[in-house]
């Protein structure tokens, strides 16, 4: 019962995850951060099997940061390059005896082109670049709201309003308490946590 949401706009990417760590009908943790900062302008949100998600997210985070250290700490991988690397790693492990059961949203802001990016990846190593995306139960309740109200050049204020609409819809219709959303925004300035 995890929730992952992502929205891009004119100069930002918003990524939201449910705060609750849930196993079956039991809430294990009420304040869980299901995101990893990969570099100063790229963020990954993950959902799936408990052990797989954390192990895979830490592996990706370490490799992206290692790439930055080896090449030049002031120059980092773009969000599209990070998403391609993640997809390749998912595809490689899919063909092994130990595939990861992880669904991901990778969002970022490319400082060279001044564009926001959002990538949807699933456990079968499928990748899609989208203006908005969802994983988990959020896709059943929120994609119709985003279909109706999203357009490519929305400002950050409107993006936050859309995220509030999605949160309210989830609160109304989701049969469990997902403990609210942890929302992070990625802009040219970097990654920040925002309150809804």
N, C-alpha and C positions, 0 to 999 in steps of 0.2 A: 504494500500500500504506500508506495513512495510517489512523490510528486517532483518532477523536474519541469521547469518552464524557461523559455528563452525568448526574448524579443529584441529585434534590432531596430534602430532608427537612423536618423540623419547622421548623428555623430556619437552614438552610444550603443552598447549592448547590455541588456539586463538579463541576469540569470537568477532564478529563484529555485530553492529546494525546500522540501518540507523539513521541519526541525526535528520531527520525531523519528527515532530509530525503532522500527517495528518488526517483529517476527511473529507471523500469524496474526492473532488478535491481541498480542501482548506488546505494550509499549516498553521498550527496554531503556530508552534514553529520551528525555524531553528536549534536549538542546544539542542536536547533532549537526555538525557542519559537513555536508556532503559535497564540498567543493575543494579543489586544490588549485593554488596559484602556480601556474607553470612558468611564467615569466612576468615582467612588469605590465604587460598588456594582454595577457592570455589567461583565461580561467577555464577549468574543466569541472563540470558537475557530473556526478556518477550515481547510478542506481543498479541494483541487482543483488546477487548473493553476497552475504555479509563479508566473508573472507576474501572473495575474488575482488570486490570493489576496492577495498582499502589497499590490498597488495598491488593490484594493477595501477591504481591511481598514484601510489608512491613510486612505483617503477617508472611510470611515464614522467612524473615530476622530476625525479632524479636524473633521468636521461636528457630531458630538455634543458635542465639547469647545467648539466655537464657539458652539453653542446655549447651553451653560452660561455662557459668558463674556458673551454678549449679554443674557441675561435676568437672571441673578443667580447668582454663583458658588457661593453656599451652597445653592441649589436646583437639583437636577439632574433630568434625564429619568428616569422610572421604567423598569424593565426592559421592561415591556410597550410603552411608547411607543418605546423604542429599537428593539425587534423590529419594530414596525409601520413605523418609518422605514426600516429595512433592507429589509423586504419590499417597500416602495414603490419603493426605489431599484433593487432587483433586477428588479422588474416593468417599471420604466421602461427599464432597459438591455436587458432581454429583447426589447423591441420595437424596438430600435435595430439598427444594423449591427454593433455591438461588444458583444454580451452577455458578462457575466462567468460563467465556469464555476467557481462557488464554492458549496460546501456549508458550512453554518454551524450552530453551537450558540451561543445567546445565553443566558447565565445571569446571574442577579442576585438581589439582596435588596431588596425595596421597603420603605424605612424608614417610609413613611406607613401602610402596612397591616401591616407586620411579617410579610410572607410571602415565601417564596422562589419564584423563577420559573425555568423552563427552556423555551426555545423552539428548535424544530428548523426550520431553513430549508434549502431546497435550491436548486439553480441555476435551477429553473423558477419561483421565487418562491412556492413553497408554504410555508406556515407552520403550525405546530402547537404548542400549549402542552402539554407532557408532563411526567409525574413523573420519567421517565428517558428518555434518548435516546442514539443512536449513529449515527455516519457511518463510511463506509469499511468495512474488514474487521472492525471491532469489532462491527458489527451482526450478522454471521453467527455469531459465537462468544459474544457477551456478552448479547444480548437475552433469551435463555432463562434465564440466571442471574438477571438483573434481574426477569424475569417471576415467577420462583419466590420470590425473597427480599426484594423491595422492598415496602414499604408506606408510605403518605404521612407518617406521624409518626415515622420512624426518627430516632434521635439521630445526631450527627456521627460518633461512634465506630463505629456500625453502618454508616454510609455509607462510611467508610474501609475497613472490613472487606469490604464489597461491591466496592469498587474494587480491593482486593487480590485478591479471587476472580477478577475480570475480568482483571486483569493476569496472574495465574497461568494462567488458561485460554488467554490469547493467547500466552504463552510456550510452552505445551504444543503448541498446535495451529496457530499461524501459521507458515507455511513460511519466513519471513525473520526476521532480527533487527531489531526495530523500536526497539531501544536503550532500552527501558523507557518509562515514562509520566512526563510532567510534570503534576503535579496541583496545582490551585489551588482554594481554598475561598473562597466569598463568604458573609459573615455580616453582621450589623448593624455589626460593627467595621470591615468593609472586605474587601479581597482579600489573601489570604496564600498563599504557596507552602507545600505540605506534602510530607513524605517518606512514601512507603509502606513 
